[in-house]
Amino acid sequence: MMNTYETEKQFIDISSVNFSGRILDVGGGGEGVISRKAGDIVVAIDRREEELIETPDVGLKIIMDACNLKFLSNSFENITAFYTLMYMNEQEVQLFLQEAYRVLKAGGLLWI
């Protein structure tokens, strides 16, 4: 049985974050927060095409599963995954983290 918890509404302010290098935005569909912030340096991926259609027309949008990234190793300086992990089960989180480690450049950052 899974427990459910509710909290007050949360606000994450990324207005002062300055990304250096390319960003892989995992689960980047919907509101496209990272695409709105960083523009053309973003590669937004999502499993659902309809989510990507809703995002701003900046950067690159690709239908892709985060557990099986189709990028070369050492491709990105940053990976963002805001609100994405809560939609993954434990096995998917493990696979995603392995893939994130593989595609991040040395010294790259994973933003959760």
Protein Blocks (a to p, Z undefined) as FASTA:
>chain_A
ZZddddddddddfklpccedjdddehighjommmmmnommpccddfblklmmmpccehjd
ddddfklccbdehkbfbdcdehklmmpcfklmmmmmmmmmmmpcghiacdZZ
